[in-house]
Amino acid sequence: MSDVGSIAAVVAAAASSRGIGAGGDLVWRLPGDMGHFKRVTSTPPSGSLEGTTNAVIMGRKTWDSIPSKFRPLDNRTNIILSRSLSGKDVIGDSSDNSTDNSSTCSDKVMVCSSLEDAVETLGKMENVGNVFIIGGGQVYEESIKSGLVNKVVYTEVSDLPADTEEKFDCWFPELTSDEWECHPYPGQEVEMAMEASADVDAGAEKKEDAVAVDSVQDKTIVHTHKKSGIKYQFLEYRRKSTKKQKKDSNEEIKIEEGAHVNPEEVQYLDMCREIIENGVKRGDRTGTGTLSKFGTQMRFSLRDGTLPLLTTKRTFWRGVAEELLWFVKGSTNANELAAKDIHIWDGNGSREFLDARNLSHREVGDLGPVYGFQWRHFGAEYKDMHTDYTGQGVDQLAECIDKIKNHPEDRRIIMSAWNPADLGVMALPPCHMFCQFYVDTEKNELSCQMYQRSADMGLGVPFNIASYALLTIMIAHVTGRKPGDFVHTIGDAHVYLNHVEALKEQLERQPRAFPKIKINPEKKGIDDFEYSDFEVIGYKPHKSIKMKMAV
């Protein structure tokens, strides 16, 4: 799922109930466990390059539970999962309690909207070591359930005061013996020596927090906190391999790859290779230059929950989904996406770009009557991005959904973003111009064919494939159909000259299986969806490859 180092969960939990906290905080204070936590999460993998730093991922409540003087956790990249918290808020909060300046702090702390977003963000960063999930309960649950975490660094706490169990309001997921195997945490003898040294250095004032080695059982060292009498031991749970998951000597899961695993992605790779080797060299609007081929087509099956997110490099899934929801909403305000840290429209909505298009009267981010406007208000007079266009123009998306539901054999289930009367007032005329839907009434399957007049093979096409696949899946969901095929027909399929080397690197990689997608079954209308309603399962791409967008 990621191209960062290993991903593990780190937790301290009660032996009997797996309770981990109450009221947003721990119910015990065990300096030995805190030292263990710091060593585990701060120490980069052996053999790492200089400057490699581990990362910790946590929920908002876990972040809030860390004393302000310790935020952010030092020598680690801190990622907070929150849909309401902004990065500026966190940086400001941390800066108030730290000697670091704001820019340094921003390198240490980031806010991501989801666990998947966090992994994707880390995958784009340089020198990231191991990644650790550190709470709270919901984040643990999601990371374990999704299969993201295959190792848990577990402190088992026992001999707690009698009333402790009643206080717990947060628990760690059960790790069953049929799926997980438990071992003593490796290297505990070294940690004990470090603890002993620290106790000597601390002197008498720390005696109340001293730790005794109570017993050693099957290489598991049982510690006792002298003041409270609480016992704890350091364990490591490892997820057992399945028939589809064979582990190598480093305990990393091997991912099956090759043309036989994903022949559909091979279509894309072969198309890129053909254009690079035999394409026509042409100039273009951006002045970058391209290699081009006219008239190509690819077909992707969406059956059985398949989502064609290309795997030979990471596709920005959150950007795909949020942009599509923005289209469906009918919005033309690029600032809405930028506020969600999605900047794919920033260049085309900039002051410089709008001025060059003779749209100086527009605010920055006002793209004009682009895709979403045409989908929901075709023919309406465009004023600006703030105007309410409810009831104006033709709602093509709603009409398509109605026909798919009630007139499935109609051959005019078409949605067009190409409106010649509006092209001059758009920041960018539509590249993916129109699509047609088709219902196989025998199989109850919905398919979509999209025509794209101009296709940036390196940057745009992986995004476009995923976007229209998701649109088809969403419409199938709300119309009671099953997803069938997405057919991608392209006019001018081109590779920008400054993308050639990056694509050659991508062509050396072997494709992996496409992931699956689950949609919230409670959502019944096309306007009801939010990003959180989509769950992508089993996305294991190769690492990202940077390509510069031609504007």
C-alpha positions in Angstrom: 0.0 0.0 0.0 2.9 2.4 0.5 6.4 3.0 -0.9 7.7 4.1 2.5 9.5 1.8 5.0 7.7 -0.7 7.1 4.4 0.3 8.8 3.7 -0.9 12.3 1.4 0.0 15.2 2.8 0.8 18.6 0.5 0.5 21.6 0.4 -0.2 25.3 -2.8 -2.1 26.3 -4.2 -3.9 29.3 -3.6 -7.6 29.3 -7.2 -8.7 30.1 -9.3 -6.2 28.1 -6.9 -4.5 25.6 -8.0 -1.2 27.1 -5.7 1.6 26.0 -7.1 4.8 27.4 -9.9 6.8 29.1 -11.0 10.4 28.5 -8.4 10.9 25.8 -5.5 10.0 28.0 -3.6 7.0 29.4 -4.6 5.5 32.7 -1.0 4.7 33.7 2.4 6.3 33.7 5.2 4.0 33.0 8.5 5.7 32.2 10.0 2.4 31.0 7.3 2.0 28.4 7.7 5.7 27.4 11.4 5.1 26.9 10.7 2.0 24.8 8.1 3.9 22.7 10.6 6.7 22.0 13.4 4.3 21.1 11.2 2.2 18.8 9.6 5.2 17.0 12.7 7.4 16.8 15.4 4.9 15.6 15.6 4.8 11.8 16.0 1.4 10.0 19.5 0.0 10.1 21.6 1.0 7.1 19.4 4.1 6.4 20.8 7.1 4.5 21.9 10.0 6.6 19.0 12.3 7.3 16.4 9.4 7.4 13.6 10.1 9.8 10.8 7.9 11.0 7.2 9.1 11.0 4.3 8.7 13.4 0.7 8.9 12.4 -2.0 9.7 15.0 -5.6 10.9 15.3 -6.5 14.4 16.5 -7.3 13.2 20.0 -4.0 11.5 20.4 -2.2 14.7 19.3 -4.2 16.7 21.8 -3.3 14.2 24.6 0.5 14.8 24.2 1.6 17.5 26.6 2.2 20.7 24.7 5.9 20.9 25.7 6.5 17.5 24.0 4.7 18.5 20.7 5.7 17.6 18.1 7.4 14.4 19.1 11.1 15.1 18.3 13.2 13.4 15.7 10.1 12.1 14.0 7.7 13.4 11.3 4.3 13.9 13.0 1.2 13.3 10.9 -2.2 14.2 12.4 -5.4 12.8 10.9 -8.1 15.4 10.9 -10.7 16.8 8.5 -11.2 20.0 10.4 -7.7 20.9 11.7 -5.5 22.9 9.4 -1.7 22.6 9.1 -1.4 26.3 10.1 -3.3 25.6 13.3 -1.0 22.8 14.3 2.2 24.7 13.4 1.0 27.7 15.4 0.1 25.5 18.4 3.4 23.7 18.3 5.4 27.0 17.7 3.9 28.5 20.9 5.5 25.7 22.9 8.7 25.2 21.1 11.9 27.0 20.3 11.6 25.9 16.7 10.6 28.4 14.1 7.5 27.9 12.0 9.1 26.6 8.9 11.1 23.9 10.9 7.9 23.0 12.7 6.0 22.6 9.5 8.6 20.1 8.3 7.9 18.1 11.5 4.1 18.3 11.5 1.5 17.7 8.8 -2.2 17.3 8.8 -3.8 14.7 6.5 -7.5 14.0 6.0 -7.2 10.2 6.2 -4.9 7.3 6.8 -4.6 6.7 3.1 -3.8 10.3 2.5 -1.0 10.1 5.2 0.6 7.1 3.6 0.4 8.7 0.1 2.0 11.9 1.5 4.8 10.0 3.1 5.3 8.1 -0.1 6.2 11.4 -1.9 8.7 12.5 0.7 12.4 11.8 0.7 14.3 9.9 3.4 11.3 8.5 5.3 12.2 5.5 7.4 9.7 3.4 9.3 6.2 4.6 9.9 4.3 4.0 13.1 0.6 4.2 13.9 0.4 5.5 17.5 -3.4 5.9 18.1 -6.1 6.3 18.9 -8.6 3.5 18.8 -10.3 4.3 15.5 -6.9 4.8 13.7 -5.7 1.5 15.2 -8.9 -0.3 14.1 -8.6 1.1 10.5 -4.9 0.3 10.1 -5.3 -3.3 11.4 -8.5 -4.0 9.5 -7.2 -2.6 6.1 -4.1 -4.8 6.2 -1.9 -1.7 6.2 -0.2 -2.8 9.4 1.5 -6.2 9.6 3.4 -5.7 12.8 2.4 -4.4 16.2 4.9 -3.3 18.8 2.8 -4.2 21.9 3.3 -3.4 25.6 1.1 -5.7 27.6 0.2 -4.1 30.9 -1.0 -6.2 33.9 -1.6 -6.1 37.6 -3.5 -2.8 37.3 -5.5 -1.3 40.2 -8.9 -2.9 40.7 -11.0 -0.1 39.3 -8.9 0.5 36.1 -11.0 -1.7 33.8 -14.1 0.4 34.5 -12.3 3.5 33.3 -11.4 2.4 29.8 -13.4 3.9 27.0 -11.0 3.0 24.2 -9.6 -0.4 23.2 -7.1 -1.9 20.8 -8.5 -4.4 18.2 -8.2 -8.1 19.0 -5.2 -9.8 17.5 -6.4 -13.4 17.0 -4.1 -16.4 17.1 -5.3 -17.6 13.7 -4.1 -14.4 12.0 -1.3 -13.2 14.3 1.7 -14.7 16.0 3.2 -13.3 19.2 6.9 -13.1 20.0 9.0 -11.3 22.7 10.1 -7.9 21.4 13.6 -8.4 19.9 16.6 -6.5 21.5 15.1 -6.2 25.0 18.5 -6.9 26.6 19.9 -3.8 25.0 17.0 -1.7 26.1 17.4 -2.9 29.6 21.0 -1.8 29.6 19.9 1.6 28.3 17.2 1.9 31.0 19.7 1.0 33.8 22.1 3.6 32.5 19.3 6.2 32.5 18.3 5.3 36.0 21.9 5.9 37.3 22.1 9.2 35.5 18.7 10.3 36.9 19.8 9.9 40.5 17.7 9.6 43.6 14.9 11.9 42.5 13.7 9.3 39.9 13.7 6.4 42.3 10.0 6.4 42.5 9.8 5.6 38.8 12.4 2.8 39.0 11.7 -0.5 37.3 12.5 -4.0 38.4 12.9 -7.1 36.3 10.3 -9.3 37.8 10.9 -12.4 35.8 12.0 -13.8 32.4 9.6 -16.1 30.8 10.4 -17.7 27.4 12.7 -14.7 26.6 10.0 -12.3 27.5 11.2 -9.9 30.3 8.5 -8.9 32.7 9.1 -5.4 34.2 7.5 -4.1 37.4 7.0 -0.4 38.1 8.1 -0.2 41.7 5.8 2.7 42.8 2.6 1.4 41.4 3.3 -2.4 41.2 2.1 -2.4 37.6 3.7 -5.1 35.5 4.4 -4.9 31.8 6.2 -6.8 29.0 7.3 -5.8 25.5 5.9 -8.1 22.8 5.7 -8.0 19.0 2.8 -9.3 17.0 3.3 -10.3 13.4 0.6 -11.0 10.9 0.7 -14.5 9.6 1.3 -15.0 5.9 -1.4 -16.3 3.6 -1.2 -18.3 0.5 -1.1 -15.1 -1.5 1.5 -13.5 0.8 4.9 -15.1 0.9 7.5 -13.5 3.1 11.1 -13.1 2.2 14.0 -13.2 4.7 13.4 -9.6 5.7 9.8 -10.4 6.7 8.5 -8.0 4.0 5.6 -9.1 1.9 6.3 -9.8 -1.7 3.9 -8.3 -4.1 3.1 -10.3 -7.2 3.6 -8.3 -10.4 3.9 -8.7 -14.1 1.9 -8.5 -17.3 -0.1 -11.6 -16.3 -1.2 -10.0 -13.1 -2.6 -6.8 -14.7 -2.8 -7.0 -18.5 -5.1 -3.9 -18.5 -2.4 -1.6 -17.2 -0.1 -3.0 -19.9 -2.4 -1.3 -22.4 -1.4 2.0 -20.9 2.3 1.2 -20.8 2.4 -0.1 -24.4 0.6 3.1 -25.5 3.2 5.2 -23.8 6.0 3.2 -25.3 4.6 3.4 -28.8 4.2 7.2 -28.5 7.8 7.6 -27.2 9.3 5.4 -29.9 7.1 6.3 -32.9 5.1 9.4 -32.0 5.0 12.6 -34.2 7.0 15.4 -32.8 4.8 18.5 -32.4 4.6 21.9 -30.8 1.9 22.7 -28.4 0.1 25.5 -26.5 2.4 25.3 -23.5 5.6 25.6 -25.6 7.0 22.4 -24.1 6.8 20.1 -27.1 5.2 16.7 -27.4 5.4 13.3 -29.1 1.9 12.5 -30.3 -0.3 9.8 -31.8 -3.8 10.2 -33.0 -6.7 7.8 -32.2 -6.1 5.3 -29.4 -8.3 3.3 -27.0 -8.1 1.4 -23.8 -10.7 -0.7 -21.9 -10.8 -1.4 -18.2 -13.2 -3.8 -16.3 -14.8 -2.4 -13.3 -16.4 -5.7 -12.3 -16.1 -7.2 -8.8 -15.3 -3.8 -7.2 -12.2 -3.3 -9.3 -10.8 0.3 -9.4 -8.2 0.9 -12.2 -5.7 3.0 -10.2 -2.4 2.5 -12.1 0.2 0.8 -10.1 3.5 1.4 -11.9 3.5 4.7 -10.1 1.3 6.0 -7.4 -1.9 7.8 -8.6 -3.2 10.6 -6.4 -6.4 8.9 -5.3 -7.6 11.6 -3.0 -7.2 14.2 -5.7 -9.1 12.0 -8.1 -12.0 11.5 -5.8 -12.2 15.1 -4.5 -12.0 16.6 -8.0 -14.8 14.3 -9.2 -17.0 15.3 -6.3 -16.2 18.9 -7.1 -17.3 18.3 -10.7 -20.5 16.6 -9.5 -21.2 19.6 -7.3 -21.0 21.8 -10.4 -18.3 24.0 -8.8 -15.9 26.1 -10.8 -14.0 27.5 -7.8 -10.4 26.0 -7.8 -9.9 27.5 -4.3 -12.2 24.9 -2.8 -9.8 22.1 -4.0 -6.8 24.1 -2.8 -8.3 24.4 0.6 -8.2 20.6 0.7 -4.5 20.6 -0.3 -5.4 19.6 -3.9 -3.6 21.9 -6.2 -4.2 20.4 -9.7 -6.1 23.4 -10.8 -3.9 26.1 -9.2 -1.9 26.8 -12.4 -4.9 27.2 -14.6 -6.6 29.4 -12.1 -3.6 31.7 -11.3 -3.7 35.4 -11.9 -1.0 35.1 -14.6 -2.9 32.3 -16.5 -6.3 34.0 -16.4 -4.8 37.3 -17.6 -3.2 35.5 -20.5 -6.6 34.1 -21.4 -8.1 37.7 -21.4 -10.0 36.8 -18.2 -8.5 39.6 -16.0 -11.9 40.4 -14.6 -12.0 37.0 -12.9 -10.9 36.3 -9.3 -8.0 34.0 -8.8 -9.4 30.4 -8.9 -12.5 31.3 -10.9 -12.1 28.9 -13.8 -15.3 29.8 -15.6 -17.9 27.4 -17.0 -15.7 24.3 -17.0 -16.6 20.6 -16.5 -18.9 20.6 -13.5 -20.8 23.7 -14.7 -21.5 22.0 -18.1 -22.5 18.8 -16.4 -25.0 20.4 -14.2 -26.0 23.7 -15.9 -25.3 23.4 -19.7 -26.6 26.4 -21.5 -26.9 28.7 -18.5 -25.2 32.1 -18.6 -22.0 32.1 -16.5 -21.4 35.1 -14.2 -18.8 34.0 -11.6 -17.9 31.2 -9.3 -20.0 32.6 -6.4 -23.4 32.7 -8.2 -26.0 30.1 -7.3 -27.1 28.5 -10.6 -29.7 26.2 -9.1 -32.4 25.4 -11.7 -30.5 27.1 -14.5 -29.4 25.2 -17.7 -29.6 21.5 -18.4 -28.6 19.1 -15.7 -27.0 16.5 -17.9 -25.8 14.3 -15.1 -29.3 14.1 -13.6 -30.8 13.3 -17.0 -28.2 10.5 -17.6 -29.1 9.0 -14.2 -32.8 9.1 -14.9 -32.3 7.4 -18.3 -30.0 4.7 -16.9 -32.7 4.0 -14.3 -35.9 4.3 -16.4 -34.8 4.1 -20.1 -31.7 1.8 -20.1 -31.9 1.1 -23.8 -31.7 4.8 -24.7 -28.8 5.4 -27.1 -28.6 9.1 -26.1 -27.3 8.8 -22.5 -24.6 11.3 -23.1 -23.0 14.0 -21.0 -20.9 16.7 -22.7 -18.5 19.3 -21.3 -17.8 20.7 -24.8 -19.9 23.8 -25.2 -18.6 25.9 -28.2 -20.5 29.0 -27.0 -18.6 28.9 -23.6 -15.1 27.9 -24.7 -13.8 31.5 -24.8 -14.7 32.2 -21.2 -13.3 28.9 -19.8 -9.8 29.0 -18.2 -9.2 25.8 -20.0 -11.4 24.2 -22.6 -12.3 20.6 -21.6 -9.9 17.8 -22.5 -12.2 15.0 -21.6 -15.1 16.3 -23.7 -18.0 13.9 -23.3 -19.0 10.5 -22.3 -21.7 8.0 -23.2 -23.3 5.4 -20.9 -24.5 2.0 -21.9 -26.6 -0.4 -19.9 -26.3 -4.2 -20.7 -29.9 -5.1 -19.8 -29.1 -8.8 -19.7 -26.3 -8.5 -17.1 -27.6 -5.3 -15.5 -24.2 -3.7 -16.1 -23.4 -0.1 -16.6 -20.5 0.8 -18.9 -19.1 4.2 -19.9 -17.1 5.4 -22.9 -15.3 8.7 -22.6 -13.8 10.7 -25.5 -10.7 12.8 -24.7 -9.6 15.2 -27.3 -6.2 15.8 -25.7 -4.5 13.5 -23.3 -1.3 14.0 -21.3 -0.2 10.4 -21.0 2.3 10.9 -18.2 0.4 13.1 -15.8 -3.2 13.3 -16.8 -4.3 10.0 -18.2 -3.8 7.9 -15.0 -6.0 10.5 -13.3 -8.6 10.5 -16.0 -8.9 6.7 -16.0 -9.5 6.6 -12.3 -11.9 9.6 -12.4 -14.3 8.2 -15.0 -14.0 4.7 -13.5 -15.2 6.2 -10.2 -17.9 8.2 -11.9 -19.2 5.0 -13.6 -19.1 3.1 -10.3 -20.9 5.9 -8.4 -23.7 6.1 -11.1 -24.1 2.4 -11.1 -24.4 2.5 -7.3 -27.2 5.1 -7.3 -29.1 3.5 -10.2 -29.0 -0.1 -9.0 -26.7 -1.3 -11.8 -23.4 -3.2 -11.6 -20.2 -1.6 -12.9 -19.2 -3.0 -16.3 -16.4 -1.4 -18.4 -14.8 1.9 -18.8 -13.6 2.6 -22.3 -11.1 5.4 -22.8 -11.0 6.8 -26.3 -8.3 9.4 -27.0 -7.8 11.8 -29.9 -4.4 13.4 -29.5 -2.5 11.1 -27.1 0.8 12.8 -26.3 3.9 12.6 -24.1 5.5 15.9 -23.2 9.2 16.0 -24.0 10.1 16.7 -20.4 8.2 13.6 -19.3 10.0 11.1 -21.6 12.8 10.1 -19.1 10.3 9.7 -16.3 8.0 7.5 -18.4 11.0 5.4 -19.5 11.6 4.8 -15.8 7.9 3.8 -15.3 8.1 1.5 -18.3 10.8 -0.6 -16.6 8.3 -1.4 -13.8 6.0 -4.4 -13.7 2.3 -3.7 -13.1 0.6 -5.0 -10.0 -3.0 -5.9 -9.3 -5.6 -3.1 -9.3 -7.2 -2.4 -5.9 -10.8 -2.8 -5.0 -13.2 -0.1 -4.0 -16.1 -0.2 -1.5 -18.8 2.5 -1.4 -21.0 3.4 1.6 -24.2 1.6 0.9 -26.2 4.2 2.8 -25.6 6.8 0.1 -28.4 6.7 -2.5 -28.1 10.0 -4.5 -25.3 11.3 -6.7 -25.1 14.5 -4.7 -24.8 12.7 -1.3 -21.2 11.3 -1.7 -18.3 12.5 0.3 -14.7 11.4 0.1 -15.1 9.3 3.3 -17.7 7.2 1.5 -15.1 5.5 -0.6 -12.7 2.8 0.7 -9.9 1.7 -1.5 -8.5 -1.8 -0.5 -5.2 -3.3 -1.5 -3.6 -0.5 -3.4 0.1 -1.4 -3.6 1.7 0.8 -6.2 5.4 1.4 -7.0 6.8 4.7 -5.7 5.8 8.1 -7.1 7.6 9.5 -10.2 7.7 13.3 -10.4 6.6 14.9 -13.6 6.1 18.7 -14.1 2.7 19.9 -15.3 2.8 21.8 -18.5 0.6 24.9 -18.1 
